[in-house]
Amino acid sequence: MSYLNVPIARTNLTEAEIQSVLDPLRTGWLVQGPKVKEFEDKWSQFTGSKNSIAVTSCTSALHLSLAALGFGPGDEAIVPAFTWVSTANVVEHLGGRVIFCDIDLETFNLDVTKLEEKITGKTKAILPVHLFGLAANIEPIINLAKKHGLWVIEDAACGFGSRYHGQHVGTFGDTGCFSFHPRKAITTGEGGMITTNDDALAERLRRLRDHGAAMSDLQRHLGAQPYLLADHPDAGYNQRMTDMQAALGASQMNRAANIISERQSIAAEYDKEFSALEWLSTPANIENYEHGYQSYPCLFSPEEVKNAVKLADFQQISEIKSARNNWMNQLLASGISTRPATHAVHMLNFYEKKYHLKPEDYPNAWAANDCSISLPLFHGITENEMAHVIQSVKDRVK
């Protein structure tokens, strides 16, 4: 086989999708106009959400969700210790306190058995993450939130096409927050979407994304008095999506089901080829969960990792990490890009110092941080690229 370079992800757009960006440039409506509305409507239809609100990023979506619900200084929010840093950062931005909860190493998602012990009198919100396209175990999270009167903001950055007992993620809690970063299945470069079934909350979110305006520019221009400026009931933000981004997103939504199906097929082929490898655990497949496969995260040396966590054997975790890194270097030398699945936020400098945390405070997140690996998975990957990844994984030099 000839030498191939296989990236961890690659944006794959059709010519029609590329051309769609020109439409708003021709009409002159560039920000939060008709293309944004079209994208929002298509997103609601696909996810089954009553309201969809397009914003500048998933980080903006999380931030606006907390702000719209009334989260503020001194409030606490529970966040998985293994996630992208944005999930925790938005709590900090609003003056809140991050309370980390460890994860389940089988799923990389929040361990619901450890959740209730994290709730205090200051807890206002839970931010479960549907990591890598696998839904969190959301039903017990929702039940706990109702029991304690807490908000649930679903971090569904990776959740496009992910379902829990047939229901799309992002539609269980107060809000769901999605990402359109280039590593996501639907991309607008940067961009995000908030979903909610609460009409009043949706209206507040729409105001907050647009400087707090009671009426959008599009609504004003289509109204009877387009020359009048809107009132501003809230001190909002500027987190509006452009129509160029929305045109690209709306165009991709025309093949949304095919995009998910292709990613699931790639994952199924990987699962089949790697099932006999004792030194690599592939992503969890759980009954009544539909995986969207934003990425393909694996655990390296899973039995050794779990044993090391159980025994609090820090040296063994370090040795497994070293072996994983050596293998990642082997793959890189073969032209295959990999990544750790994501990071343990409590091990990042800011959170480690502010909250005086140690890696072993959340041992499963620590193990996932040091011993996980994501392999290339993206729609548009070629058969030759897949074959190269599969053979290179199987040819690992121990």
C-alpha positions as a Markdown table, in Angstrom:
| # | Residue | x | y | z |
|---|---|---|---|---|
| 1 | Met | 0.0 | 0.0 | 0.0 |
| 2 | Ser | 1.4 | 3.4 | -0.9 |
| 3 | Tyr | 2.1 | 5.9 | 1.9 |
| 4 | Leu | -0.9 | 7.8 | 3.1 |
| 5 | Asn | -1.4 | 10.7 | 5.4 |
| 6 | Val | -4.7 | 10.2 | 7.4 |
| 7 | Pro | -5.7 | 13.2 | 9.5 |
| 8 | Ile | -7.7 | 12.8 | 12.8 |
| 9 | Ala | -10.6 | 14.6 | 11.0 |
| 10 | Arg | -11.2 | 16.3 | 7.7 |
| 11 | Thr | -14.0 | 18.6 | 6.5 |
| 12 | Asn | -15.9 | 17.1 | 3.6 |
| 13 | Leu | -18.2 | 19.5 | 1.8 |
| 14 | Thr | -20.1 | 19.1 | -1.4 |
| 15 | Glu | -20.0 | 21.6 | -4.2 |
| 16 | Ala | -23.6 | 22.7 | -3.4 |
| 17 | Glu | -22.6 | 23.3 | 0.2 |
| 18 | Ile | -19.7 | 25.4 | -0.8 |
| 19 | Gln | -21.8 | 27.4 | -3.2 |
| 20 | Ser | -24.5 | 28.0 | -0.6 |
| 21 | Val | -22.2 | 30.4 | 1.2 |
| 22 | Leu | -22.5 | 32.8 | -1.8 |
| 23 | Asp | -26.3 | 33.3 | -1.4 |
| 24 | Pro | -26.1 | 35.6 | 1.6 |
| 25 | Leu | -23.2 | 37.5 | 0.0 |
| 26 | Arg | -25.4 | 38.1 | -3.1 |
| 27 | Thr | -28.4 | 39.2 | -1.1 |
| 28 | Gly | -26.4 | 41.4 | 1.3 |
| 29 | Trp | -28.0 | 39.9 | 4.4 |
| 30 | Leu | -25.0 | 38.7 | 6.3 |
| 31 | Val | -25.9 | 38.4 | 10.0 |
| 32 | Gln | -28.7 | 36.6 | 11.8 |
| 33 | Gly | -31.0 | 36.8 | 8.8 |
| 34 | Pro | -33.1 | 34.3 | 6.7 |
| 35 | Lys | -30.3 | 31.7 | 6.5 |
| 36 | Val | -30.0 | 31.6 | 10.2 |
| 37 | Lys | -33.7 | 31.0 | 10.5 |
| 38 | Glu | -33.6 | 28.2 | 7.9 |
| 39 | Phe | -30.7 | 26.5 | 9.8 |
| 40 | Glu | -32.6 | 26.8 | 13.1 |
| 41 | Asp | -35.7 | 25.3 | 11.6 |
| 42 | Lys | -33.9 | 22.4 | 10.1 |
| 43 | Trp | -32.0 | 21.8 | 13.3 |
| 44 | Ser | -35.3 | 21.7 | 15.3 |
| 45 | Gln | -36.8 | 19.3 | 12.7 |
| 46 | Phe | -33.8 | 16.9 | 13.0 |
| 47 | Thr | -33.5 | 16.9 | 16.7 |
| 48 | Gly | -37.2 | 17.2 | 17.6 |
| 49 | Ser | -36.6 | 20.3 | 19.7 |
| 50 | Lys | -39.3 | 22.9 | 19.9 |
| 51 | Asn | -36.8 | 25.8 | 19.6 |
| 52 | Ser | -33.3 | 26.1 | 18.1 |
| 53 | Ile | -31.2 | 29.3 | 18.6 |
| 54 | Ala | -28.0 | 29.7 | 16.5 |
| 55 | Val | -25.0 | 31.3 | 18.2 |
| 56 | Thr | -21.3 | 31.8 | 17.7 |
| 57 | Ser | -20.1 | 28.6 | 19.3 |
| 58 | Cys | -21.0 | 25.8 | 21.7 |
| 59 | Thr | -19.1 | 27.7 | 24.4 |
| 60 | Ser | -21.5 | 30.7 | 23.7 |
| 61 | Ala | -24.4 | 28.3 | 23.9 |
| 62 | Leu | -23.3 | 27.0 | 27.3 |
| 63 | His | -22.6 | 30.5 | 28.6 |
| 64 | Leu | -25.9 | 31.9 | 27.3 |
| 65 | Ser | -27.8 | 29.0 | 28.8 |
| 66 | Leu | -26.4 | 29.5 | 32.3 |
| 67 | Ala | -26.9 | 33.3 | 32.0 |
| 68 | Ala | -30.5 | 33.0 | 30.8 |
| 69 | Leu | -31.4 | 30.7 | 33.7 |
| 70 | Gly | -30.0 | 33.0 | 36.2 |
| 71 | Phe | -26.7 | 31.3 | 37.2 |
| 72 | Gly | -24.3 | 33.8 | 38.9 |
| 73 | Pro | -21.6 | 34.5 | 41.4 |
| 74 | Gly | -21.3 | 32.0 | 44.2 |
| 75 | Asp | -23.4 | 29.4 | 42.5 |
| 76 | Glu | -22.1 | 25.9 | 41.9 |
| 77 | Ala | -22.3 | 23.7 | 38.8 |
| 78 | Ile | -21.4 | 20.0 | 38.5 |
| 79 | Val | -19.2 | 19.2 | 35.5 |
| 80 | Pro | -17.6 | 16.0 | 34.4 |
| 81 | Ala | -13.9 | 15.9 | 35.1 |
| 82 | Phe | -13.2 | 14.6 | 31.6 |
| 83 | Thr | -14.5 | 16.9 | 29.0 |
| 84 | Trp | -13.4 | 19.8 | 26.8 |
| 85 | Val | -12.4 | 22.8 | 29.0 |
| 86 | Ser | -15.3 | 25.0 | 27.8 |
| 87 | Thr | -17.8 | 23.0 | 29.9 |
| 88 | Ala | -16.0 | 24.3 | 33.0 |
| 89 | Asn | -14.9 | 27.7 | 31.7 |
| 90 | Val | -18.4 | 29.0 | 31.3 |
| 91 | Val | -19.1 | 28.4 | 35.0 |
| 92 | Glu | -16.0 | 30.5 | 35.8 |
| 93 | His | -17.0 | 33.2 | 33.4 |
| 94 | Leu | -20.2 | 33.8 | 35.3 |
| 95 | Gly | -18.5 | 33.9 | 38.7 |
| 96 | Gly | -19.6 | 30.4 | 39.7 |
| 97 | Arg | -17.7 | 27.5 | 41.2 |
| 98 | Val | -17.0 | 24.3 | 39.3 |
| 99 | Ile | -17.7 | 21.0 | 41.1 |
| 100 | Phe | -16.1 | 18.2 | 39.2 |
| 101 | Cys | -17.5 | 14.7 | 39.1 |
| 102 | Asp | -15.6 | 11.6 | 38.0 |
| 103 | Ile | -16.5 | 9.6 | 34.9 |
| 104 | Asp | -17.2 | 6.0 | 33.9 |
| 105 | Leu | -14.3 | 4.5 | 32.1 |
| 106 | Glu | -16.5 | 2.3 | 29.9 |
| 107 | Thr | -18.3 | 5.3 | 28.4 |
| 108 | Phe | -16.1 | 8.3 | 29.2 |
| 109 | Asn | -19.3 | 10.0 | 30.4 |
| 110 | Leu | -20.3 | 11.3 | 33.8 |
| 111 | Asp | -20.6 | 8.6 | 36.4 |
| 112 | Val | -24.2 | 9.0 | 37.7 |
| 113 | Thr | -23.5 | 6.9 | 40.8 |
| 114 | Lys | -21.1 | 9.7 | 42.0 |
| 115 | Leu | -23.4 | 12.6 | 41.1 |
| 116 | Glu | -25.7 | 13.1 | 44.1 |
| 117 | Glu | -22.8 | 13.3 | 46.6 |
| 118 | Lys | -21.6 | 16.4 | 44.7 |
| 119 | Ile | -24.8 | 18.3 | 45.3 |
| 120 | Thr | -24.8 | 21.0 | 48.0 |
| 121 | Gly | -27.0 | 23.9 | 49.0 |
| 122 | Lys | -25.2 | 26.1 | 46.5 |
| 123 | Thr | -25.6 | 23.7 | 43.5 |
| 124 | Lys | -27.7 | 25.3 | 40.8 |
| 125 | Ala | -26.9 | 23.3 | 37.7 |
| 126 | Ile | -25.6 | 20.0 | 36.2 |
| 127 | Leu | -23.8 | 20.1 | 32.9 |
| 128 | Pro | -23.7 | 16.5 | 31.6 |
| 129 | Val | -21.7 | 16.0 | 28.5 |
| 130 | His | -22.6 | 13.6 | 25.6 |
| 131 | Leu | -19.0 | 12.9 | 24.9 |
| 132 | Phe | -17.7 | 11.9 | 21.5 |
| 133 | Gly | -21.3 | 11.2 | 20.3 |
| 134 | Leu | -22.4 | 8.8 | 23.0 |
| 135 | Ala | -25.3 | 10.0 | 25.1 |
| 136 | Ala | -24.8 | 10.4 | 28.8 |
| 137 | Asn | -27.0 | 8.3 | 31.0 |
| 138 | Ile | -29.4 | 11.2 | 31.1 |
| 139 | Glu | -32.6 | 9.8 | 32.7 |
| 140 | Pro | -31.1 | 9.5 | 36.2 |
| 141 | Ile | -29.5 | 12.9 | 35.8 |
| 142 | Ile | -32.8 | 14.5 | 35.0 |
| 143 | Asn | -34.5 | 12.7 | 37.9 |
| 144 | Leu | -31.8 | 13.9 | 40.4 |
| 145 | Ala | -32.1 | 17.5 | 39.0 |
| 146 | Lys | -35.9 | 17.4 | 39.5 |
| 147 | Lys | -35.4 | 16.0 | 43.0 |
| 148 | His | -33.0 | 18.8 | 44.0 |
| 149 | Gly | -34.5 | 21.7 | 41.9 |
| 150 | Leu | -31.5 | 22.0 | 39.6 |
| 151 | Trp | -31.1 | 23.1 | 36.0 |
| 152 | Val | -29.7 | 20.7 | 33.4 |
| 153 | Ile | -27.7 | 22.2 | 30.6 |
| 154 | Glu | -26.7 | 19.4 | 28.2 |
| 155 | Asp | -23.3 | 19.8 | 26.6 |
| 156 | Ala | -24.0 | 18.1 | 23.3 |
| 157 | Ala | -21.1 | 19.6 | 21.4 |
| 158 | Cys | -20.4 | 16.1 | 20.0 |
| 159 | Gly | -24.0 | 15.1 | 20.1 |
| 160 | Phe | -25.3 | 15.5 | 16.5 |
| 161 | Gly | -27.1 | 12.2 | 15.7 |
| 162 | Ser | -26.9 | 10.8 | 19.2 |
| 163 | Arg | -30.0 | 9.4 | 20.7 |
| 164 | Tyr | -31.0 | 8.1 | 24.1 |
| 165 | His | -33.9 | 5.6 | 24.0 |
| 166 | Gly | -34.9 | 7.1 | 20.6 |
| 167 | Gln | -34.8 | 10.7 | 21.7 |
| 168 | His | -32.1 | 13.1 | 20.4 |
| 169 | Val | -29.7 | 14.5 | 23.0 |
| 170 | Gly | -30.1 | 18.1 | 23.8 |
| 171 | Thr | -33.9 | 17.8 | 24.3 |
| 172 | Phe | -34.0 | 16.4 | 27.8 |
| 173 | Gly | -32.7 | 19.2 | 30.0 |
| 174 | Asp | -33.5 | 22.9 | 30.2 |
| 175 | Thr | -31.2 | 23.4 | 27.1 |
| 176 | Gly | -28.9 | 21.5 | 24.8 |
| 177 | Cys | -25.8 | 23.0 | 23.4 |
| 178 | Phe | -24.2 | 21.9 | 20.1 |
| 179 | Ser | -20.9 | 22.7 | 18.3 |
| 180 | Phe | -20.2 | 23.3 | 14.6 |
| 181 | His | -16.4 | 23.3 | 15.0 |
| 182 | Pro | -14.6 | 21.7 | 12.0 |
| 183 | Arg | -14.1 | 18.4 | 13.9 |
| 184 | Lys | -17.9 | 18.0 | 14.2 |
| 185 | Ala | -20.2 | 16.2 | 11.7 |
| 186 | Ile | -21.9 | 19.4 | 10.7 |
| 187 | Thr | -19.6 | 22.4 | 10.6 |
| 188 | Thr | -19.9 | 26.1 | 10.0 |
| 189 | Gly | -16.2 | 26.8 | 10.9 |
| 190 | Glu | -17.2 | 28.2 | 14.3 |
| 191 | Gly | -20.7 | 28.2 | 15.5 |
| 192 | Gly | -23.2 | 26.6 | 17.9 |
| 193 | Met | -26.8 | 25.9 | 18.5 |
| 194 | Ile | -29.0 | 26.0 | 21.6 |
| 195 | Thr | -32.1 | 23.7 | 21.8 |
| 196 | Thr | -34.9 | 24.1 | 24.3 |
| 197 | Asn | -38.6 | 23.2 | 24.6 |
| 198 | Asp | -39.2 | 26.1 | 26.9 |
| 199 | Asp | -40.7 | 29.0 | 24.8 |
| 200 | Ala | -40.0 | 31.7 | 27.4 |
| 201 | Leu | -36.4 | 30.6 | 27.9 |
| 202 | Ala | -36.0 | 30.5 | 24.1 |
| 203 | Glu | -37.1 | 34.1 | 23.9 |
| 204 | Arg | -34.7 | 35.2 | 26.6 |
| 205 | Leu | -31.8 | 33.3 | 24.8 |
| 206 | Arg | -32.7 | 35.0 | 21.5 |
| 207 | Arg | -32.5 | 38.4 | 23.3 |
| 208 | Leu | -29.3 | 37.7 | 25.1 |
| 209 | Arg | -27.4 | 36.6 | 22.0 |
| 210 | Asp | -28.4 | 39.9 | 20.3 |
| 211 | His | -27.3 | 42.6 | 22.8 |
| 212 | Gly | -30.5 | 42.0 | 24.8 |
| 213 | Ala | -32.8 | 43.3 | 21.9 |
| 214 | Ala | -36.5 | 42.5 | 22.2 |
| 215 | Met | -36.7 | 42.1 | 18.4 |
| 216 | Ser | -34.1 | 40.9 | 15.9 |
| 217 | Asp | -33.1 | 43.0 | 12.9 |
| 218 | Leu | -34.8 | 40.5 | 10.6 |
| 219 | Gln | -38.1 | 40.8 | 12.6 |
| 220 | Arg | -37.8 | 44.6 | 12.6 |
| 221 | His | -37.1 | 44.8 | 8.8 |
| 222 | Leu | -40.0 | 42.5 | 8.0 |
| 223 | Gly | -42.3 | 44.5 | 10.3 |
| 224 | Ala | -44.6 | 47.4 | 9.7 |
| 225 | Gln | -42.1 | 50.0 | 11.1 |
| 226 | Pro | -38.6 | 48.8 | 10.1 |
| 227 | Tyr | -37.1 | 52.2 | 10.9 |
| 228 | Leu | -37.7 | 51.9 | 14.6 |
| 229 | Leu | -35.0 | 50.4 | 16.9 |
| 230 | Ala | -35.8 | 47.6 | 19.3 |
| 231 | Asp | -35.9 | 48.0 | 23.0 |
| 232 | His | -33.3 | 46.1 | 25.1 |
| 233 | Pro | -34.9 | 44.5 | 28.2 |
| 234 | Asp | -31.6 | 42.7 | 29.0 |
| 235 | Ala | -27.9 | 43.6 | 29.0 |
| 236 | Gly | -27.1 | 41.0 | 26.4 |
| 237 | Tyr | -24.1 | 39.9 | 24.4 |
| 238 | Asn | -23.1 | 39.8 | 20.8 |
| 239 | Gln | -23.1 | 36.1 | 20.0 |
| 240 | Arg | -25.0 | 36.0 | 16.7 |
| 241 | Met | -24.3 | 33.6 | 13.9 |
| 242 | Thr | -23.6 | 35.0 | 10.5 |
| 243 | Asp | -25.8 | 34.0 | 7.5 |
| 244 | Met | -22.7 | 32.7 | 5.6 |
| 245 | Gln | -22.2 | 30.2 | 8.4 |
| 246 | Ala | -25.9 | 29.3 | 8.6 |
| 247 | Ala | -26.1 | 28.8 | 4.9 |
| 248 | Leu | -23.3 | 26.3 | 5.1 |
| 249 | Gly | -24.9 | 24.5 | 8.0 |
| 250 | Ala | -28.4 | 24.5 | 6.5 |
| 251 | Ser | -27.1 | 23.0 | 3.3 |
| 252 | Gln | -25.3 | 20.2 | 5.1 |
| 253 | Met | -28.5 | 19.4 | 7.0 |
| 254 | Asn | -30.0 | 18.2 | 3.7 |
| 255 | Arg | -27.8 | 15.1 | 4.0 |
| 256 | Ala | -27.7 | 14.9 | 7.8 |
| 257 | Ala | -29.0 | 11.3 | 8.0 |
| 258 | Asn | -26.5 | 10.1 | 5.5 |
| 259 | Ile | -23.6 | 11.8 | 7.3 |
| 260 | Ile | -24.5 | 10.0 | 10.6 |
| 261 | Ser | -25.1 | 6.7 | 8.8 |
| 262 | Glu | -21.6 | 6.9 | 7.2 |
| 263 | Arg | -19.9 | 7.7 | 10.5 |
| 264 | Gln | -21.7 | 4.8 | 12.1 |
| 265 | Ser | -20.6 | 2.4 | 9.3 |
| 266 | Ile | -17.0 | 3.5 | 9.7 |
| 267 | Ala | -17.2 | 2.8 | 13.4 |
| 268 | Ala | -18.8 | -0.6 | 12.8 |
| 269 | Glu | -15.9 | -1.6 | 10.6 |
| 270 | Tyr | -13.4 | -0.5 | 13.2 |
| 271 | Asp | -15.3 | -2.3 | 15.9 |
| 272 | Lys | -15.2 | -5.5 | 13.8 |
| 273 | Glu | -11.5 | -5.3 | 13.0 |
| 274 | Phe | -10.4 | -4.3 | 16.5 |
| 275 | Ser | -12.7 | -6.6 | 18.6 |
| 276 | Ala | -10.0 | -9.2 | 19.1 |
| 277 | Leu | -7.3 | -6.7 | 20.4 |
| 278 | Glu | -7.1 | -7.2 | 24.1 |
| 279 | Trp | -4.9 | -4.1 | 24.5 |
| 280 | Leu | -7.5 | -1.7 | 23.0 |
| 281 | Ser | -11.1 | -1.2 | 24.1 |
| 282 | Thr | -13.3 | 0.4 | 21.4 |
| 283 | Pro | -16.2 | 2.9 | 22.1 |
| 284 | Ala | -19.1 | 1.5 | 24.1 |
| 285 | Asn | -22.1 | 0.2 | 22.4 |
| 286 | Ile | -25.1 | 0.3 | 24.7 |
| 287 | Glu | -28.6 | -0.9 | 24.0 |
| 288 | Asn | -31.1 | 1.9 | 23.3 |
| 289 | Tyr | -28.2 | 4.4 | 22.8 |
| 290 | Glu | -27.6 | 5.5 | 19.2 |
| 291 | His | -24.0 | 6.7 | 18.9 |
| 292 | Gly | -23.3 | 9.6 | 16.6 |
| 293 | Tyr | -19.5 | 9.0 | 16.5 |
| 294 | Gln | -18.2 | 12.5 | 16.5 |
| 295 | Ser | -14.9 | 10.7 | 17.1 |
| 296 | Tyr | -13.7 | 7.2 | 17.8 |
| 297 | Pro | -12.2 | 7.2 | 21.4 |
| 298 | Cys | -10.5 | 4.0 | 22.7 |
| 299 | Leu | -8.8 | 3.1 | 25.9 |
| 300 | Phe | -5.3 | 1.8 | 25.6 |
| 301 | Ser | -4.5 | -1.3 | 27.8 |
| 302 | Pro | -7.9 | -1.2 | 29.4 |
| 303 | Glu | -7.5 | -4.0 | 31.9 |
| 304 | Glu | -4.2 | -2.7 | 33.2 |
| 305 | Val | -5.7 | 0.8 | 33.4 |
| 306 | Lys | -8.7 | -0.3 | 35.4 |
| 307 | Asn | -6.5 | -2.3 | 37.7 |
| 308 | Ala | -4.2 | 0.6 | 38.2 |
| 309 | Val | -7.1 | 2.9 | 39.1 |
| 310 | Lys | -8.5 | 0.3 | 41.5 |
| 311 | Leu | -5.1 | 0.0 | 43.3 |
| 312 | Ala | -4.3 | 3.8 | 43.0 |
| 313 | Asp | -1.1 | 2.7 | 41.2 |
| 314 | Phe | 0.1 | 6.0 | 39.9 |
| 315 | Gln | 3.3 | 4.5 | 38.5 |
| 316 | Gln | 1.4 | 2.0 | 36.4 |
| 317 | Ile | -0.7 | 4.8 | 34.9 |
| 318 | Ser | 2.5 | 6.6 | 34.0 |
| 319 | Glu | 3.9 | 3.5 | 32.3 |
| 320 | Ile | 0.7 | 2.9 | 30.3 |
| 321 | Lys | 0.8 | 6.5 | 29.2 |
| 322 | Ser | 4.4 | 6.1 | 28.0 |
| 323 | Ala | 3.4 | 3.0 | 26.1 |
| 324 | Arg | 0.4 | 4.7 | 24.5 |
| 325 | Asn | 2.6 | 7.7 | 23.5 |
| 326 | Asn | 5.1 | 5.3 | 21.9 |
| 327 | Trp | 2.3 | 3.8 | 19.9 |
| 328 | Met | 0.9 | 7.2 | 18.9 |
| 329 | Asn | 4.4 | 8.0 | 17.6 |
| 330 | Gln | 4.4 | 4.7 | 15.6 |
| 331 | Leu | 1.1 | 5.6 | 14.0 |
| 332 | Leu | 2.4 | 9.1 | 13.2 |
| 333 | Ala | 5.4 | 7.7 | 11.5 |
| 334 | Ser | 3.0 | 5.7 | 9.4 |
| 335 | Gly | 1.1 | 8.9 | 8.5 |
| 336 | Ile | -1.8 | 8.4 | 10.9 |
| 337 | Ser | -2.9 | 11.3 | 13.2 |
| 338 | Thr | -4.3 | 10.4 | 16.6 |
| 339 | Arg | -5.2 | 12.3 | 19.7 |
| 340 | Pro | -5.9 | 11.7 | 23.4 |
| 341 | Ala | -9.7 | 11.5 | 23.5 |
| 342 | Thr | -9.8 | 14.8 | 25.3 |
| 343 | His | -8.4 | 16.2 | 28.6 |
| 344 | Ala | -9.1 | 15.9 | 32.3 |
| 345 | Val | -10.0 | 19.5 | 33.1 |
| 346 | His | -9.0 | 19.1 | 36.8 |
| 347 | Met | -5.5 | 18.4 | 35.6 |
| 348 | Leu | -5.2 | 21.6 | 33.6 |
| 349 | Asn | -3.1 | 24.4 | 35.1 |
| 350 | Phe | -5.9 | 26.9 | 35.9 |
| 351 | Tyr | -8.2 | 24.4 | 37.7 |
| 352 | Glu | -5.4 | 22.5 | 39.3 |
| 353 | Lys | -4.1 | 25.7 | 41.0 |
| 354 | Lys | -7.5 | 27.4 | 41.7 |
| 355 | Tyr | -9.1 | 24.4 | 43.4 |
| 356 | His | -5.9 | 22.7 | 44.7 |
| 357 | Leu | -6.6 | 19.5 | 42.8 |
| 358 | Lys | -4.5 | 16.4 | 42.2 |
| 359 | Pro | -4.9 | 13.9 | 39.3 |
| 360 | Glu | -5.9 | 11.1 | 41.6 |
| 361 | Asp | -8.8 | 13.2 | 43.0 |
| 362 | Tyr | -10.8 | 12.0 | 39.9 |
| 363 | Pro | -9.0 | 8.8 | 39.1 |
| 364 | Asn | -11.1 | 7.7 | 36.1 |
| 365 | Ala | -10.8 | 11.1 | 34.4 |
| 366 | Trp | -7.0 | 11.0 | 35.1 |
| 367 | Ala | -6.7 | 7.5 | 33.6 |
| 368 | Ala | -8.8 | 8.6 | 30.5 |
| 369 | Asn | -6.6 | 11.7 | 30.2 |
| 370 | Asp | -3.4 | 9.6 | 30.1 |
| 371 | Cys | -4.5 | 6.4 | 28.5 |
| 372 | Ser | -7.1 | 7.2 | 25.8 |
| 373 | Ile | -6.6 | 7.5 | 22.1 |
| 374 | Ser | -8.9 | 8.7 | 19.3 |
| 375 | Leu | -8.4 | 7.2 | 15.9 |
| 376 | Pro | -9.3 | 8.9 | 12.6 |
| 377 | Leu | -13.0 | 8.9 | 11.9 |
| 378 | Phe | -14.8 | 11.3 | 9.6 |
| 379 | His | -17.4 | 11.2 | 6.8 |
| 380 | Gly | -15.5 | 11.1 | 3.5 |
| 381 | Ile | -12.7 | 8.9 | 4.7 |
| 382 | Thr | -11.6 | 6.7 | 1.8 |
| 383 | Glu | -11.5 | 2.9 | 1.8 |
| 384 | Asn | -7.7 | 3.1 | 1.4 |
| 385 | Glu | -7.4 | 5.4 | 4.3 |
| 386 | Met | -9.6 | 3.1 | 6.5 |
| 387 | Ala | -7.6 | 0.1 | 5.4 |
| 388 | His | -4.4 | 1.8 | 6.3 |
| 389 | Val | -5.6 | 2.8 | 9.8 |
| 390 | Ile | -6.9 | -0.7 | 10.4 |
| 391 | Gln | -3.7 | -2.5 | 9.3 |
| 392 | Ser | -1.5 | 0.0 | 11.2 |
| 393 | Val | -3.4 | -0.5 | 14.4 |
| 394 | Lys | -3.1 | -4.3 | 14.1 |
| 395 | Asp | 0.6 | -4.0 | 13.3 |
| 396 | Arg | 1.4 | -2.2 | 16.5 |
| 397 | Val | 5.0 | -2.9 | 17.7 |
| 398 | Lys | 4.9 | -3.7 | 21.4 |
